[in-house]
Amino acid sequence: MAWRPSPKATAASAATAAGAHTPAVLLTHGPIDQQLGKIAGLPSVDERRKGFRLLVAVLAVTDERRRERFCSGGCGHWWHNLSIAGA
């Protein structure tokens, strides 16, 4: 089964990455591996940029939800404890 962002996560992400209409529509239709190729192949640099921003926003929304669900009581994931360089 191929991973696919939920419609709710895609909608929340699309709202965050305002103006990413074409990539948002592509992301919600069909298997993610095919849609990522279509987003990467969009003819306009601006559309590809919007697609990248949308994908980062989808990652942020889904990661936040995953953390709430699986890591709320604490976890041992090393990447949750990264320090900010120079801080």
VENDA-V439289 format. One record per helix or strand of 3 or more residues. SS is the DSSP state (a for helix, b for strand). FROM is the first residue (numbers start at 1). LEN is the number of residues. Records with the same first field share a line. If there is no record, write none. Layout:
BEGIN
SS = FROM-LEN + FROM-LEN
END
This chain:
BEGIN
a = 7-10 + 21-7 + 32-9 + 45-26 + 78-4
END
